[in-house]
């Protein structure tokens, strides 16, 4: 059952029958319904049945007038119980979208489908949470012993969960004699344990003594390091603070920050839980896992707080939790393999501690892994990052290749990939020309959709008609109603072959149209066509570029010759070269 109510029509006049007829007709056309019929018509209540994809749905419109408030209540139900039915989802959203602009408010009263989505997601949530709890317990019991919780965890965690344990155990007396801290720990605190660090006094501490031969009060070892002047000053500060606190205990609050800073400076990391105990088993670093877990916690709270869930959000939650579960499960499998090799006896003892609920979670996990589809579906920002990375690689290589050219100014601007923008530009000082590349993106993070970026070279404002397009095909899954799981439809694929072609095109274009020339190889007279002082003229006819050709527009200009020695002169007509002119002047 889905029920929502529209409050206060925005239109002055309202004809209940005509309005509902229009709405149903639009639903029929937009959703390709095969049968539509109003089977009950009363003054303020109308009931219709509609068939979509061979499934029958009932829609009831109720028009209510109370104390100057006009309401249109809409009830939707399905013949045959299937709360995850996709057509039911499309029908409720279509009805809402068709009427919402005609009314001042839309109030959602009941949505059994959204509740069904939440029920389905709750199973995944428990699987993910319990799998991480199980992994933390498994690793730390092995690495630190059975009392790791009381020995190493900070007091805010132990105090909070010790207060919770007693009432939990009273409610379930069968589990009074087992360790339950992680079973009741908040989801957000689990990742804090993964990244937790403990500290110890470092060897070079200020308490080691002030001269050679003094005993270290912490290790009873003979110290051979003399305190530095700075360390002696810190030791004096510590002694001063402690004198005040011993004299007056209330002074501790005044010196708390300074004392904490002094003591923290004498410490170094002793145990880094992530690096020492967990990093070897995970396929991602702590920052990446922390980010994924934060997203999971946000999704979990959305479900736990009974917020509405539509099909897109449901599928997004399903996919992200499946990926997170895969990471944790992979870590479990790696650690289990390690234990099987190193500590087979420990595994037997650990299996006895897990109890029936942990064993059932493992069975559920195994079933989920076998049934769920392992397809990568990227969000918008992730697709953009892939494109940016590959675009940057190509243009960085081009910049490096022409780095030695002083006549070229090369600029790369990382594209945001929202709309068409200039990402690469080469300014050619010898020819007063430029080559730029425009990036025109199309990003769609829908499943099974191809996103692409078209890169277009522009020379002096003219499109070279050389578009280079590289693309990313997003993964896609399909929900199998019979099996109640997701099946893969499309695997994701990145195609960057056109980027290499673009790189080769730009290399060739620069070498051909922006040749490396010296300043003294530019003529002192202007081009006949574009009137720029960019004519190539060289005393050495080495064939690297056509004599008289304009480096700006490509026009072939006349080149004068010396009437005495036949060498090239710096003018469009024949005359005397500088050497011959000097010779004649000296005669």
N, C-alpha and C positions, 0 to 999 in steps of 0.2 A: 504494500500500500504506500502510495506517495500522495501527500496532501500539502498544498500551499494555497495561500489566500492573497488576492490582489485587493488593495485598499484604495478607495477614492479614485474614481475615473477622472482622467484629465479632460474628458470631453463633456460639454454641457448636456448633450442628449445621449441617451444610452438605450438601445433596443436590444434586450437580452437575447431574443431569438435570432435576429439578424447577426448580432455580434458573434454568437457561438457558432452559427452556420458558417460565417466567414473564417473563423479560426479553424474549425474542423476541415473545411475545404482546403485551406493552406497546408494543414498537416497532411492531408491525403496526397496532395501534389508533391510536397517536399520530401515525404518519406516513402513515396511510391506505394501507398496503401492500396490493396486490391478490393477491399470491401469496407464501406462506411455506412452506418445507419443509426439514426436517432430512434431508439425503441421506447423512450419514455419522455413525454413532453408535458410539463406542468408550468404554471405561471412563473415559478422561481426555481425550478429544478428541471434539468434536462440530462438525459443519460444517452450515451452513444457507445456502440461497439465498433471497433476498427480492427482490420486484419492487416498485419504487416509481416511479410515473409512467412506466410502461412501460420502465424501466431495471432491469437485474438486478445485484445485489450479492451478494458472498459474505462470510459471517461465520464465523470459526472460533474456538471457545472451547477453550482448553487448560487443564486443571486440574493444577497442579504442587505436589507436597509435597516439600520439601527441608529437612532439619535443623530441623524444627519450624516452618518457614515455609510458609504456604499462599498460593499464587498462582493468579490466574485471568488468563491471557493472552488478549487479544482481538485478532484480526487482521481487518481489513476491506479488501476489494478490490472492484473494479468490472469487470464484463464490458465490455470496450471501454475504451480509454484516454482518459479525459477528467478530468484531475486538478483542474480548476476546477469540476467538477460540483457544483451547489448541493445536490442531494439527498444526495450523498456527504458533504458538510459537515454537513447536518442529521442524517444517520445516525450519524456518529461522535460528535457532540455529544450526541445523544439516548442512545446506548449509555453514554457516560461518565456522564451525569446520572442514568441509571437505577440504576447500580451503585455510584456513588461513596460513597453514605452507608452501604453495607454493608461497606466495607473501610477499613482504617486508612490506606492510602496508594494513590495513583494515580501511576504513573510512565509518562510518555510516551516511547516508545522510537523511533518512526519515524512521520513524517507527510509523505508525498510531496506531499500537497495544500498543506500549509503551505509546503513548498519551492517549489512551483509559484507560489504567491502571491508569494513573495519574488523569484523569477526575473522575474515580470511587473513587480513594483515596481522592480527594479533598472534596467530600461530607462527608467522615468520618472525615477528618481534621476539617472541619467547625463544625461538630457535637461535637467533643471533645473540641475544643477551646471554643465554645459558651456555652457548658455545664459547664465548669469551670468558665467562666465569670459570668454566671448566678448564680452559687453557691456562688461565692465570693460576688457579689452584694447582693444576698438574705440574706446571713448570716450577712454581715457587716452593711447593712441597718437596720437590726433588732437589732443588738448588739450595734452599735455606732451611728445610726441615719443617715439621708439622706445626711448630709454634711461630712461624714467620710473621703471622698477623700481629701477635702481641709484641714480638721483639723489634719489628722494623716499621710498622705503620705509624703515621703521625697521630697525635692524641685526638685531633678533631674527628678523624675517621673512627678510631677505636671507641671513643666515647659515644659517638652518635649511634653506632651499630650495637654496642653493648646495651644501650638503652632500648633498642628495638628487639634484641634477642629474647629477653624474658617474656614479653607478651606474646611473641610469635610461638615460643615453645609451649606456653600455657595453652594456646589454642590447638596445638597439635602435639599432644603428649607423647606420641609414638616416636617423635624426633627430638626429645629433650636431651638425649645424650650424644648428639652429633654436632659438628661444626657448621654453623649456618651463616656466618658473616657475609660471605660473598653472595649467598642466595637472596639476601635482603638489601644488598648494597645498591645505591642509586646508579642508574645507567651512566651518568656523567662522571661518577667517581671511578668507574672501572678503568677509564683511559688515564686517570691520574696515577693509578697504581703502575700502569705500564711505563709511565715517564718519571716515576719517583726516583729520587737520589738520596743516599745517606752520606754523611760526611765524617771525617776523622781529623785529628790534629796532624798537621803536616810536619815534616821533619824540621824545616826551617822556621820553627815557631819562636815567639819572643820569650817563651818560658824555659828555653833550653840552657840558660846560664849566660853569664856576661863575660866569661874568659875561658881559656883553654883548661881542660882538666876537670870542669864541674860536671856533676852527675845530672843527667836529664831526669826531672822529677816524674816524667810520664813513662819512660822506658828503662830507667836504671842503667842506661848505657853512658859511657864516658863521652862527653861532647868535645869535639875538637874545633868547632866553629865559634868564632868570636862574634858577639852581637854587633851589628852595625849601629851607627849613630841614630839612624831612623828607628831601628828596632828598640834601642834603649829608650827613646822618647815614647814609643808606644807602650812599653812596659811601665814607664813612669805614669802614663795616663791611666793604665789599667789599675795600678796600685792606688792611685789617687781616688778613682771611682770606687774601688772596693773599700777603701778606708771610710768613705762617706756612707756607703751602704751598711757596713758593719756598725758604724756609729749610729745611724738612723735608717731603719729599714724602709721608711717612706721615701727615702732619696732614690730608691730603685726606679721609681716611675720617671723621675727627672733625668736619670742617666740611661734609660732603657735603649734609646736609639744609638747613642754613642757607644755603649757597652756592646750592643749587638754587632755593630760595625767592626769594633776591635776584635771581637771573638771570631766573627765570620772570616776575617782576614787571616786567621791562624788555622783555618780549615782547608781541606781539599776533599775532592769527591772520593768516597770509599766504595760505594756500590751504586752503579748506574743501572737501574733495573732494565731499561730498554736495551742498552748496548751490551750489558753483561748477560742478560737472561733471555731476551725476546727477539732481538734483531736478527739472529741467525735463522729464525723460523719464518719470518714474514718476508713477503715479496715486495714490500714497500717500506719506505723509511717512516720514522715516527711522525713527522709532520704530515705526511700524506695520510697515514692511518688516523691521526687525530682529526684531520679535516673530514674524512669519510665518517668517522664515528660522531662528529658533531652534527653532520647532516642527518645521520640515522637518528640521533637523539631528538632533533627537531621534528623529523617525520613521526617518531614514536609519540611525542607529545601531542602532535596533531591528531593522531588516532586515539590516544588515551583520553583526550579532552572532548571527545564526541563531536569533533568538527566535521562538516560535510565533506564527503569524498566523491569525486566524479571518476569516470573511467580513466582519464589521462593521469590524474594524480595517483590512482590505484596502480596503474601500470608502472608509473615512475617509481613509486614506493617499492613495488614488487621487484623491479629490476635492480634498484640500488641496494636493497637488502640481500638479494641473491648474490650480487657481486661482493658485498661485505662478508657474507657468510662463506663465500668461496675463499676469500683471503684468510679468514680465521681457520676454516677447515683445512686449508692447505698447510697452515702453520701447525695445526694439531697433528696432521699426518706426518709432517717432517719430524716433529718432536717425538711422536710415537715410534717412528722408525729408529730414531736415535736411541730411545730407551730400550727398544727391542734388542739393539746391538749391545748397548752398554749395561743395561740394568733390567734384565728379564724378570728377576725376582721382584724388583720394585713395581713393575707393571702389574703383577699379580696382586700385590697388596693394594695398589691404587684402584684397581677394578672393583675390589671389595668395598672401598670407601664411597664409590660413586652412587650407590643405592639404586633403587629401581627407577627413580625419576630421571637420573642422568643417563641410565641405559636406554630409557624410552626416548630421550632427546637425541641420542646417537642414532636410534632407529629412524626417527623422524628426519634427522639430518640426511641420513643415507638415502631415504626415499626422495627427499627434496632434490638432492644432487642428481639423482637418476632421472627425475621427471622434469626439472626446470631446464630451460634452454640457456646455454652459455653464449649469448650474443651481446656484443658491445653496442650500446646505443648512447652516443655522445650528446651532451647538452650543447647549447649554442656557443658558450665561451670556449669549450673544449675544441670544437671544430675550428673556431677562429684561431686558437693557439697553434693548431697543426698547420694551418695555412701560413700564419705569420712566421713560424719556424722555417718552413721550406723556402718562403720568399726571401727571408733574411739570408739564408745560406747561399742562395744563388747570387744575390747582389753583393754580398760580402766578398765572394770569390772574384766578381768583376772588379770591385774596388781594389782588391789586392793585386789583380793582374795588371791594372793600369796605374798603379800607385806611383810609378817612376815618372809618369808623364806630367811635366809642369804646365803644359798647355791645356790640360783637362782639369776641370773642377767637377768632382763627382760627389753627389749627395744622395744618401738613402734615408728615407723617412718611413719608419715602421707604420704600416697601415692599420687603422682601427677596424677596417672592413665593415663599415656601416653603409657607406655609399661610395661612389666613384671618387678616387683621390689619386694624386700624384705620389708615387712611391720611389721613383728613381729618376735622377736627372744628371746629364753630362753636358757641361758648358765648354765649348771649344773656342778658346780665346783667339787662336790664329785665324779662324774662319768666321768668327762672330755668329756661330750656329749653336744649336742645342739639340739634344736628343732626350726625350723624357718617356717614362713608362707610366701609364694610368692603370690602376687596379679597380675593376668593377666587380663587386662581390654579390653573390646570391647565397645566403645562409639560411637553411631550413633544418632544424633539428628534429623534425618528425621522423618516425621510423620508416626505413625504406626509401628515404628521399635523398636525392643527390644535391649536394651543395658544391658551388664552384666559384673560382675567381678567374676572371678574364683579364689578361695583361696585354695592353695595347701600346706599341711603340709609336711615338709622335715625333716627327723631325721638322723643326722650324714651324710648328703649328699645323703640319700636314699629316693626316693619318696615313701610315705606311701600309694599311690594309693587311697587317700581319698580326692577327689576334692569336694569343696563346692561352689556352684554357686548361687548368688542372682542377681536379675534382675529388670529392670525398663522398662515398656512398655510405649512409648511416645504416646501422643494423636495424632489423625489424623482427618482432616476435608476434605470435598469434596466440590468443587465449583459447585453449581447448576446453569447451564446456563439458564435454563428456568425461575428460580426464582431470578437469579442474587444475590445469597447469598451463604453462606457456611453452609453445613450440617455436623453433626458429623458422623464420621466413627468409631473411636476408642477412648475410654476413657483411660486416663493414669492410670497405676497400678504399684505399687512397691511391690515386693515379697522378703521378708527378712527372710523367715523361715529357710533357710540353714545356716544363720549366727548363730542362736541359736544352731543348731546341731554342728557347728564348735566349738563353745564355750564349749559345753558339751564334745566333743571329746578331746579337749586340756586339760580340767580339768582331765578327766579320764587318759589320756596318761601321764601327769605329775605325777599323784599319783602312777601310776603303774611302769613307767620306770625311774622316777626321784624322788625316795622316799627321805623323809627327814631323814638324818642320821647325827650323830655327827662325828667329826674328829677322835675320838678314836675308831670308829667303822669301820675304813678302815685298812685293813691288811697291814703289812710291807713288804709283798712279792708280786711280779708281777703276773699278769694273764698269764696263759699258752698260751692263744690264742692271745691276743692283746698286751701283755707285758706292760700293764698300771698298775700302782699301784692304782687300783680302786676296790679291792675285798672287799665285805661286810663281816665283821667279828665282832661279838658282844658277849660279855660275857653273856649277857642275851638272851636266846633263846626264844624271845617273839613272834616269828612267823611273824614279820612285813616284813621280807625279808629273802630269802634263804641264809643260811650260805655258804660262799665261792663263791657266785654268783658275777660275775663281773658287776659293775654298768655301765661300758662303753660298753661292747659288749654282755653281758648276758651269757657268758660261765660259766659253773659250775666247779669250781676248787676244788681240794682236800683240806681238812682241817684236820690238825693234832690234836691228842688228847693227854692229859697228861697220861703217862703210870702209874702214881702213883694214881691220883685222878679222872681221866676220864674227866677233864675239857678241854675246847678248848685252844689250844696253837697257837701262832701267827706264824705259819709255815705250809707248806704243808704236813709235815710228823709228825709222833708221836714223842713225846719227853717229857720233863718236863716243866710244867708251871713255871712261875716266883716264885710263892709261894713255890712250891715243891723244886725247885732248891735252893732257899734260905734256906729251912729247911735242905736239905742234906748238904749244905755247912757249916751249923752251927753245924753238928754232929761231 
